[in-house]
C-alpha cells in the first residue's frame, strides 16, 4: 500500500470504479462517504438503471462531456464529501440530478442519490485520486461516459 500512496503523492493518478472506491476512501483516509452503503433494499434499490446526472465539464477529467447526461448505476456507491481538513482538494465531477433521476430502469429511494456525487477528484500530494462510483466503461454506456475514463488516462 505504501508504494501506491507514494505513486500518487509523487504525481500519479489512482482511478477506482464501483466498490473499489471504498478501498481508496479507507486506505487514503479520504473525507468521502458512500451514502448508500449497506442500506436496506426496501429503502434504496437501483439494480441497473440509467440515471440523469450533471457533468462538470470545466474539469479536465470531464472535457468533452455535455453539461447533462446519463450514467449507468448498478448498485454502485454514491458519494458525499464530509467536512474535514483540505476539503478544497475535493472536486465533484459528476453529480446526480436533484429529482426525476430515473431515465430507465428501477429506482427505490431517489432522495438518497439526490445531488450526491457519482465521480469525485481528490488532490493527494502532487497526484490525484479519482473515485468513479459508476462504471464508465460498462457495455453500451461506453459512448456516454467512456470519455471520463479516457480523460483520466490521458492526464
C-alpha atoms as an extended CHARMM CRD file, in Angstrom:
* protein
*
       155  EXT
         1         1  UNK       CA              0.0000000000        0.0000000000        0.0000000000  PROA      1               0.0000000000
         2         2  UNK       CA              2.8790000000        2.3670000000        0.7170000000  PROA      2               0.0000000000
         3         3  UNK       CA              4.0260000000        2.0750000000       -2.9030000000  PROA      3               0.0000000000
         4         4  UNK       CA              0.5920000000        3.1240000000       -4.1660000000  PROA      4               0.0000000000
         5         5  UNK       CA              0.4890000000        6.0780000000       -1.7570000000  PROA      5               0.0000000000
         6         6  UNK       CA              3.9710000000        7.1140000000       -2.8660000000  PROA      6               0.0000000000
         7         7  UNK       CA              2.9560000000        6.8080000000       -6.5280000000  PROA      7               0.0000000000
         8         8  UNK       CA              0.0020000000        9.1490000000       -6.0350000000  PROA      8               0.0000000000
         9         9  UNK       CA              1.8470000000       11.6150000000       -3.7640000000  PROA      9               0.0000000000
        10        10  UNK       CA              4.5510000000       11.9580000000       -6.4040000000  PROA      10              0.0000000000
        11        11  UNK       CA              2.1490000000       12.8270000000       -9.2250000000  PROA      11              0.0000000000
        12        12  UNK       CA              0.3950000000        9.5960000000      -10.1820000000  PROA      12              0.0000000000
        13        13  UNK       CA             -3.3340000000        9.1960000000      -10.7000000000  PROA      13              0.0000000000
        14        14  UNK       CA             -5.2340000000        6.4010000000       -8.9580000000  PROA      14              0.0000000000
        15        15  UNK       CA             -8.5610000000        5.6330000000      -10.6510000000  PROA      15              0.0000000000
        16        16  UNK       CA            -11.1460000000        3.4910000000       -8.8630000000  PROA      16              0.0000000000
        17        17  UNK       CA            -14.5550000000        2.2420000000      -10.0490000000  PROA      17              0.0000000000
        18        18  UNK       CA            -17.5370000000        0.9620000000       -8.1080000000  PROA      18              0.0000000000
        19        19  UNK       CA            -16.7790000000       -0.8870000000       -4.9060000000  PROA      19              0.0000000000
        20        20  UNK       CA            -13.0240000000       -0.3080000000       -5.3370000000  PROA      20              0.0000000000
        21        21  UNK       CA            -13.7120000000        3.2960000000       -4.3270000000  PROA      21              0.0000000000
        22        22  UNK       CA            -14.2240000000        2.0430000000       -0.7680000000  PROA      22              0.0000000000
        23        23  UNK       CA            -10.6260000000        0.8060000000       -0.7770000000  PROA      23              0.0000000000
        24        24  UNK       CA             -9.3180000000        4.2580000000       -1.7260000000  PROA      24              0.0000000000
        25        25  UNK       CA            -11.5970000000        6.0410000000        0.7540000000  PROA      25              0.0000000000
        26        26  UNK       CA            -10.3990000000        3.8230000000        3.5890000000  PROA      26              0.0000000000
        27        27  UNK       CA             -6.6950000000        3.4700000000        2.7520000000  PROA      27              0.0000000000
        28        28  UNK       CA             -6.1810000000        7.1570000000        1.9300000000  PROA      28              0.0000000000
        29        29  UNK       CA             -8.4800000000        8.3310000000        4.7770000000  PROA      29              0.0000000000
        30        30  UNK       CA            -10.4950000000       10.4800000000        2.3750000000  PROA      30              0.0000000000
        31        31  UNK       CA            -13.2200000000       12.8680000000        3.5510000000  PROA      31              0.0000000000
        32        32  UNK       CA            -15.7870000000       10.9910000000        1.4780000000  PROA      32              0.0000000000
        33        33  UNK       CA            -18.5580000000        8.6130000000        2.4360000000  PROA      33              0.0000000000
        34        34  UNK       CA            -20.7190000000        6.2790000000        0.4010000000  PROA      34              0.0000000000
        35        35  UNK       CA            -24.2390000000        7.4990000000        1.1900000000  PROA      35              0.0000000000
        36        36  UNK       CA            -25.9310000000        4.2690000000        0.0730000000  PROA      36              0.0000000000
        37        37  UNK       CA            -23.5620000000        1.8080000000        1.7470000000  PROA      37              0.0000000000
        38        38  UNK       CA            -25.3870000000       -1.0780000000        3.4300000000  PROA      38              0.0000000000
        39        39  UNK       CA            -28.8090000000        0.4730000000        3.0210000000  PROA      39              0.0000000000
        40        40  UNK       CA            -31.8730000000       -1.7140000000        3.3660000000  PROA      40              0.0000000000
        41        41  UNK       CA            -33.0890000000       -2.6050000000       -0.1580000000  PROA      41              0.0000000000
        42        42  UNK       CA            -36.5940000000       -1.5670000000        0.9110000000  PROA      42              0.0000000000
        43        43  UNK       CA            -35.2450000000        1.9880000000        1.3280000000  PROA      43              0.0000000000
        44        44  UNK       CA            -32.7550000000        2.1430000000       -1.5400000000  PROA      44              0.0000000000
        45        45  UNK       CA            -32.5230000000       -0.1450000000       -4.5600000000  PROA      45              0.0000000000
        46        46  UNK       CA            -31.1330000000        0.5630000000       -8.0180000000  PROA      46              0.0000000000
        47        47  UNK       CA            -30.0110000000       -2.6870000000       -9.6670000000  PROA      47              0.0000000000
        48        48  UNK       CA            -29.0980000000       -1.4530000000      -13.1460000000  PROA      48              0.0000000000
        49        49  UNK       CA            -30.6490000000        1.7890000000      -14.2830000000  PROA      49              0.0000000000
        50        50  UNK       CA            -29.6970000000        4.8180000000      -16.3280000000  PROA      50              0.0000000000
        51        51  UNK       CA            -29.7700000000        7.9230000000      -14.1650000000  PROA      51              0.0000000000
        52        52  UNK       CA            -29.6230000000       11.6030000000      -15.0290000000  PROA      52              0.0000000000
        53        53  UNK       CA            -26.5170000000       13.4630000000      -13.9370000000  PROA      53              0.0000000000
        54        54  UNK       CA            -24.6600000000       16.7130000000      -14.4500000000  PROA      54              0.0000000000
        55        55  UNK       CA            -21.0340000000       16.8500000000      -15.5680000000  PROA      55              0.0000000000
        56        56  UNK       CA            -18.5280000000       19.4960000000      -14.5100000000  PROA      56              0.0000000000
        57        57  UNK       CA            -17.0630000000       19.7620000000      -18.0000000000  PROA      57              0.0000000000
        58        58  UNK       CA            -14.7960000000       22.6160000000      -16.8950000000  PROA      58              0.0000000000
        59        59  UNK       CA            -12.7490000000       19.9480000000      -15.1100000000  PROA      59              0.0000000000
        60        60  UNK       CA            -10.1530000000       18.2380000000      -17.3300000000  PROA      60              0.0000000000
        61        61  UNK       CA            -11.4750000000       14.7960000000      -16.3670000000  PROA      61              0.0000000000
        62        62  UNK       CA            -14.8420000000       15.7010000000      -17.9380000000  PROA      62              0.0000000000
        63        63  UNK       CA            -13.6700000000       17.6380000000      -21.0110000000  PROA      63              0.0000000000
        64        64  UNK       CA            -15.9000000000       16.9190000000      -23.9910000000  PROA      64              0.0000000000
        65        65  UNK       CA            -18.8480000000       15.8280000000      -21.8760000000  PROA      65              0.0000000000
        66        66  UNK       CA            -22.2060000000       17.6010000000      -22.1230000000  PROA      66              0.0000000000
        67        67  UNK       CA            -23.3410000000       19.5300000000      -19.0560000000  PROA      67              0.0000000000
        68        68  UNK       CA            -26.0780000000       16.9040000000      -18.5440000000  PROA      68              0.0000000000
        69        69  UNK       CA            -26.2230000000       13.2390000000      -19.4480000000  PROA      69              0.0000000000
        70        70  UNK       CA            -26.7500000000        9.6890000000      -18.2460000000  PROA      70              0.0000000000
        71        71  UNK       CA            -24.7550000000        7.1940000000      -16.2070000000  PROA      71              0.0000000000
        72        72  UNK       CA            -25.4360000000        3.5220000000      -15.5710000000  PROA      72              0.0000000000
        73        73  UNK       CA            -25.9700000000        2.8440000000      -11.8720000000  PROA      73              0.0000000000
        74        74  UNK       CA            -25.7540000000       -0.8200000000      -10.8140000000  PROA      74              0.0000000000
        75        75  UNK       CA            -25.9210000000       -0.9100000000       -7.0120000000  PROA      75              0.0000000000
        76        76  UNK       CA            -22.9180000000        1.4170000000       -7.0260000000  PROA      76              0.0000000000
        77        77  UNK       CA            -21.5740000000        3.8070000000       -4.4150000000  PROA      77              0.0000000000
        78        78  UNK       CA            -22.7100000000        7.4380000000       -4.3900000000  PROA      78              0.0000000000
        79        79  UNK       CA            -20.6100000000        9.9860000000       -2.5640000000  PROA      79              0.0000000000
        80        80  UNK       CA            -20.8110000000       12.8870000000       -0.1960000000  PROA      80              0.0000000000
        81        81  UNK       CA            -17.7550000000       14.9300000000        0.7200000000  PROA      81              0.0000000000
        82        82  UNK       CA            -17.6580000000       15.1550000000        4.5030000000  PROA      82              0.0000000000
        83        83  UNK       CA            -16.3170000000       18.1320000000        6.4530000000  PROA      83              0.0000000000
        84        84  UNK       CA            -12.6290000000       17.8200000000        7.2150000000  PROA      84              0.0000000000
        85        85  UNK       CA             -9.1400000000       19.0810000000        6.5380000000  PROA      85              0.0000000000
        86        86  UNK       CA             -8.2340000000       20.0080000000        2.9700000000  PROA      86              0.0000000000
        87        87  UNK       CA            -11.7970000000       19.9680000000        1.6130000000  PROA      87              0.0000000000
        88        88  UNK       CA            -10.5480000000       22.3910000000       -1.0440000000  PROA      88              0.0000000000
        89        89  UNK       CA             -8.6900000000       19.3910000000       -2.5230000000  PROA      89              0.0000000000
        90        90  UNK       CA            -12.0030000000       17.6730000000       -3.3710000000  PROA      90              0.0000000000
        91        91  UNK       CA            -13.9820000000       18.3490000000       -6.5450000000  PROA      91              0.0000000000
        92        92  UNK       CA            -17.2290000000       16.7730000000       -7.7270000000  PROA      92              0.0000000000
        93        93  UNK       CA            -17.0250000000       15.9190000000      -11.4230000000  PROA      93              0.0000000000
        94        94  UNK       CA            -20.3200000000       14.0370000000      -11.8350000000  PROA      94              0.0000000000
        95        95  UNK       CA            -23.3560000000       14.7950000000       -9.6870000000  PROA      95              0.0000000000
        96        96  UNK       CA            -26.7500000000       13.1050000000       -9.7520000000  PROA      96              0.0000000000
        97        97  UNK       CA            -29.6520000000       15.4460000000      -10.5010000000  PROA      97              0.0000000000
        98        98  UNK       CA            -31.8570000000       16.7190000000       -7.6800000000  PROA      98              0.0000000000
        99        99  UNK       CA            -35.0340000000       14.8840000000       -8.7380000000  PROA      99              0.0000000000
       100       100  UNK       CA            -36.5210000000       12.8090000000      -11.5480000000  PROA      100             0.0000000000
       101       101  UNK       CA            -33.2070000000       10.9390000000      -11.7490000000  PROA      101             0.0000000000
       102       102  UNK       CA            -34.5140000000        7.7890000000      -13.3760000000  PROA      102             0.0000000000
       103       103  UNK       CA            -34.2680000000        7.7280000000      -17.1580000000  PROA      103             0.0000000000
       104       104  UNK       CA            -34.7330000000        3.9740000000      -17.4860000000  PROA      104             0.0000000000
       105       105  UNK       CA            -34.8400000000        1.0350000000      -15.0920000000  PROA      105             0.0000000000
       106       106  UNK       CA            -35.7460000000        0.7350000000      -11.4430000000  PROA      106             0.0000000000
       107       107  UNK       CA            -35.0170000000        3.1010000000       -8.5500000000  PROA      107             0.0000000000
       108       108  UNK       CA            -36.3160000000        2.9980000000       -4.9970000000  PROA      108             0.0000000000
       109       109  UNK       CA            -35.1130000000        5.8220000000       -2.7390000000  PROA      109             0.0000000000
       110       110  UNK       CA            -34.2710000000        8.5450000000       -5.2380000000  PROA      110             0.0000000000
       111       111  UNK       CA            -33.8430000000       11.0010000000       -2.3520000000  PROA      111             0.0000000000
       112       112  UNK       CA            -30.6680000000        9.1970000000       -1.2330000000  PROA      112             0.0000000000
       113       113  UNK       CA            -28.9710000000        9.9830000000       -4.5570000000  PROA      113             0.0000000000
       114       114  UNK       CA            -30.3580000000       13.4980000000       -4.9680000000  PROA      114             0.0000000000
       115       115  UNK       CA            -27.4440000000       15.8780000000       -5.6600000000  PROA      115             0.0000000000
       116       116  UNK       CA            -24.8890000000       13.3010000000       -4.4990000000  PROA      116             0.0000000000
       117       117  UNK       CA            -21.6140000000       12.7820000000       -6.3210000000  PROA      117             0.0000000000
       118       118  UNK       CA            -21.0610000000        9.9760000000       -8.7990000000  PROA      118             0.0000000000
       119       119  UNK       CA            -17.4430000000       10.9570000000       -9.5060000000  PROA      119             0.0000000000
       120       120  UNK       CA            -15.0050000000       12.8390000000       -7.2800000000  PROA      120             0.0000000000
       121       121  UNK       CA            -11.4360000000       14.0130000000       -7.8220000000  PROA      121             0.0000000000
       122       122  UNK       CA             -9.1580000000       14.3810000000       -4.7930000000  PROA      122             0.0000000000
       123       123  UNK       CA             -5.7890000000       16.1300000000       -4.8690000000  PROA      123             0.0000000000
       124       124  UNK       CA             -3.3200000000       13.9650000000       -2.9180000000  PROA      124             0.0000000000
       125       125  UNK       CA              0.1790000000       15.3790000000       -2.7880000000  PROA      125             0.0000000000
       126       126  UNK       CA              1.1990000000       16.0430000000       -6.3850000000  PROA      126             0.0000000000
       127       127  UNK       CA             -1.2090000000       13.4030000000       -7.6940000000  PROA      127             0.0000000000
       128       128  UNK       CA             -4.9100000000       12.6870000000       -7.7130000000  PROA      128             0.0000000000
       129       129  UNK       CA             -7.3580000000       10.0290000000       -6.6490000000  PROA      129             0.0000000000
       130       130  UNK       CA            -10.4160000000        9.5980000000       -8.8680000000  PROA      130             0.0000000000
       131       131  UNK       CA            -13.4940000000        7.9240000000       -7.4040000000  PROA      131             0.0000000000
       132       132  UNK       CA            -15.9930000000        6.7810000000      -10.0410000000  PROA      132             0.0000000000
       133       133  UNK       CA            -18.9460000000        5.2350000000       -8.2640000000  PROA      133             0.0000000000
       134       134  UNK       CA            -20.3820000000        4.0430000000      -11.5640000000  PROA      134             0.0000000000
       135       135  UNK       CA            -18.5310000000        2.0430000000      -14.2460000000  PROA      135             0.0000000000
       136       136  UNK       CA            -17.7770000000        4.4050000000      -17.1520000000  PROA      136             0.0000000000
       137       137  UNK       CA            -16.8050000000        1.5430000000      -19.4730000000  PROA      137             0.0000000000
       138       138  UNK       CA            -19.8670000000       -0.6510000000      -18.9210000000  PROA      138             0.0000000000
       139       139  UNK       CA            -21.2720000000       -2.1650000000      -22.1330000000  PROA      139             0.0000000000
       140       140  UNK       CA            -23.4610000000        0.1790000000      -24.2040000000  PROA      140             0.0000000000
       141       141  UNK       CA            -22.8590000000        3.0990000000      -21.8430000000  PROA      141             0.0000000000
       142       142  UNK       CA            -19.3610000000        3.4700000000      -23.2860000000  PROA      142             0.0000000000
       143       143  UNK       CA            -20.4130000000        6.2000000000      -25.6880000000  PROA      143             0.0000000000
       144       144  UNK       CA            -21.9970000000        8.1740000000      -22.8660000000  PROA      144             0.0000000000
       145       145  UNK       CA            -19.3100000000        8.0320000000      -20.1810000000  PROA      145             0.0000000000
       146       146  UNK       CA            -16.1860000000        6.4640000000      -21.6830000000  PROA      146             0.0000000000
       147       147  UNK       CA            -14.6900000000        9.9500000000      -22.1680000000  PROA      147             0.0000000000
       148       148  UNK       CA            -14.4340000000       10.2270000000      -18.3990000000  PROA      148             0.0000000000
       149       149  UNK       CA            -12.1510000000        7.1950000000      -18.3400000000  PROA      149             0.0000000000
       150       150  UNK       CA            -10.1560000000        8.2950000000      -21.3900000000  PROA      150             0.0000000000
       151       151  UNK       CA             -9.6410000000       11.7440000000      -19.8900000000  PROA      151             0.0000000000
       152       152  UNK       CA             -8.2040000000       10.2260000000      -16.7050000000  PROA      152             0.0000000000
       153       153  UNK       CA             -5.8510000000        8.0150000000      -18.7140000000  PROA      153             0.0000000000
       154       154  UNK       CA             -4.6860000000       10.9290000000      -20.8810000000  PROA      154             0.0000000000
       155       155  UNK       CA             -3.9200000000       13.1500000000      -17.9020000000  PROA      155             0.0000000000
